[in-house]
Amino acid sequence: MSDSQLFEDTFLITDVNAQKYDRVTRLAGMSVDADTALTLDVNSELYPVEVGEHITLMLANTLNLDGTKMGERGWRDQG
């Protein structure tokens, strides 16, 4: 078993821009400790966010909860 978490921080959203695409919003924010700036494009239908909200972002190298690496196929069923 290995530690799959690469990065985690909480961000205050400072700007929400939905002008370029229909269902995609570009979020801008700053980490709570003001060490990290964030620019992130998200599907606004699945994850709506407003200015002033706090979000927690985690990057991981696998989706397996036990930390094991995923196989060659990836996480999606290719059908």
C-alpha positions as CSV (number, residue, x, y, z in Angstrom):
1,M,0.0,0.0,0.0
2,S,1.3,3.5,-0.8
3,D,0.3,7.1,-0.2
4,S,-1.6,8.2,-3.3
5,Q,-2.2,11.8,-2.2
6,L,0.1,14.2,-4.0
7,F,-1.4,17.5,-3.0
8,E,-4.2,18.9,-0.9
9,D,-5.3,22.4,0.0
10,T,-8.3,24.6,0.7
11,F,-9.0,27.5,-1.6
12,L,-11.2,30.6,-1.4
13,I,-12.8,31.2,-4.8
14,T,-12.2,34.8,-5.9
15,D,-13.5,34.7,-9.5
16,V,-15.9,32.6,-11.6
17,N,-15.8,33.1,-15.4
18,A,-18.3,31.2,-17.5
19,Q,-18.1,33.2,-20.7
20,K,-16.1,31.0,-23.0
21,Y,-17.9,27.6,-22.9
22,D,-21.5,26.5,-22.2
23,R,-21.0,24.1,-19.3
24,V,-17.4,24.9,-18.2
25,T,-16.5,27.6,-15.7
26,R,-13.0,28.8,-15.0
27,L,-12.4,29.3,-11.3
28,A,-9.7,31.5,-9.8
29,G,-8.8,31.3,-6.1
30,M,-6.2,31.6,-3.5
31,S,-5.3,29.0,-0.9
32,V,-6.3,29.8,2.7
33,D,-2.7,30.4,3.7
34,A,-2.1,32.5,0.5
35,D,0.8,30.3,-0.7
36,T,-0.9,28.8,-3.8
37,A,-2.9,30.4,-6.6
38,L,-5.5,28.3,-8.4
39,T,-6.9,28.4,-11.9
40,L,-9.2,25.5,-12.6
41,D,-11.8,24.6,-15.3
42,V,-14.7,22.6,-14.0
43,N,-18.0,21.3,-15.4
44,S,-20.4,23.8,-13.9
45,E,-23.4,21.5,-14.3
46,L,-21.8,18.8,-12.1
47,Y,-20.0,21.1,-9.7
48,P,-21.4,24.7,-9.5
49,V,-19.2,27.1,-7.5
50,E,-19.7,30.7,-6.6
51,V,-17.4,33.5,-5.6
52,G,-16.7,33.4,-1.8
53,E,-17.0,29.6,-1.5
54,H,-14.2,27.5,-0.1
55,I,-13.3,24.3,-1.9
56,T,-10.8,21.6,-1.0
57,L,-8.7,20.2,-3.9
58,M,-6.8,17.0,-3.7
59,L,-4.6,15.5,-6.4
60,A,-3.9,11.8,-6.3
61,N,-2.0,9.3,-8.5
62,T,-4.8,6.7,-8.3
63,L,-8.5,6.5,-7.6
64,N,-8.2,3.3,-5.6
65,L,-8.9,4.0,-2.0
66,D,-6.2,1.6,-0.8
67,G,-3.5,3.4,-2.8
68,T,-2.7,0.6,-5.2
69,K,-1.9,1.6,-8.8
70,M,-4.5,1.2,-11.4
71,G,-4.1,-1.2,-14.3
72,E,-3.3,-0.3,-17.9
73,R,-7.0,0.2,-18.7
74,G,-7.6,3.3,-16.6
75,W,-10.7,4.0,-14.5
76,R,-13.2,4.0,-17.3
77,D,-14.8,0.9,-18.9
78,Q,-13.8,1.1,-22.6
79,G,-16.8,-1.1,-23.4
